[in-house]
Amino acid sequence: MLPAFLSDFCNTTLDLTCCTIYGTPIGMPVCRSIKGYRDLWEVRSHISNGRIARVIFHISGGEMILLHGFIKKAQQTPQQDLELADRRRREYESHA
């Protein structure tokens, strides 16, 4: 049996891999766009002990750019997590 942290990592990695096909997000329930934020998407991954992990990403030139990951502790995604991901997206785009 895998340790919980390794099992969580494998589940999240699998969800990330399945989330896009040829650079296009596949949609719910695994993946969705984030309302109010240009070109930000999130991957939903159920991990051990009933917890839910989220990874926010951006698609650029057919590549998935991972911007921020966290364990969800509330129903709504915290604004600071969304703003951090959006800031990182803008930084990435300014250097691309």
Beta strands, then each sheet from edge to edge (+ up, - down):
strand 1: 20-21
strand 2: 24-25
strand 3: 31-33
strand 4: 41-46
strand 5: 52-60
strand 6: 63-72
sheet 1: 1+ 2-
sheet 2: 3+ 4- 5+ 6-
end
